[in-house]
């Protein structure tokens, strides 16, 4: 029997950076390749993102409060605006070149560096995450305050994960391996993401960008 609480419209909210369409399409292709090797559901291009702060389940009526956290922040970041991330070429712009896994069958791709970073070190994404998290604290909005480890989920529900594009090895939840190719977005867009009752593996999230006046996009 449904409870009164379960009838309240809710969604899981988070703040994220979305890659430009070309990079998103390339990442989605990589997700399909990973799912073909290891099973699970690959993420569609519009759903791929780098999480900056995870808020969790909230009532939909709280969306305007969460959108207000983005007020005054840039909507888009050009690659030329992003400082070098200390990657494998010393001058990459949030290069995604390392595969990994965690939890139950979650496969992801992220920057080459392993260690968590905090301002003033790290990429523009780390500094942006720091600002958003500071605003959430000031607004007394609870969120997952664990150290940021930038990654973009590619597949959920994979059956196994080892060394997908390298021979040998069985791997485990801590596996880190070079991706088959390095992917760099030309631009990144800041957004509030939400997943609710209408989410599917083909359409997981709805997005609201800074200055969008509450207008959502797929």
C-alpha positions, 0 to 999 in steps of 0.5 A: 500500500502506498504511503503519503510520503511515497506519493510526494513527487521526488527526484535525485538531484546533483550538480554536474558538467556536461561535455559538448555534443561531439565529446558526448557522442564519443563517450557514448560510443565508448560506453556501448563498446564497454557494455558489449564486452562486460554487459550492463546498460551503456549511458546515452550521450545526453546523460553522460556527465561529470558529477561535481556535487551529489545532493540526493533525493529531494521533493520536486518542489525544492528544485527552485532552491537547488537551481538558485545555487547556480545563480551567477555561475557561468553556463559554459566553459571553453577548453581554452579557459580550463587550466592544464590538469596535469594529465599525460601530456602536461597540457590536457583540458580535462582529458578523460583517459582512464577507466575504472569501476566501483560499486555493483557494475559501474564502469567509468572514465576519468582524468589520468590523475588518481589523487583527490584535489582541492583548490587552488590545485586541480582543474577548473572543475575542482574549483567549480565543485568547491564553489558549489559545495560552499554555496550548498553549505551556506544554504544548509542543503545536505549533500555528499561531502566526500572528496571529489573524484572526477569521473563520467559513468559509462555503464551500469549493471556490468557483470564483470570488469577487468582490463577491457582494452588490454590483454591479461588480468582479471581486475576488481573494483579498484581496477584502473586502466588506460582507456582505448582512446583519450577524449577531450571536450571542447566545451563543458556546460554546468547544470543541475541534473535530476532523475525521477520516476520517468527515468529510463536507461535511454533517458536518465536525467533532466537538466537545468542550466544557469540562467535557464529560468527553470527551463529543463532539457533532456 
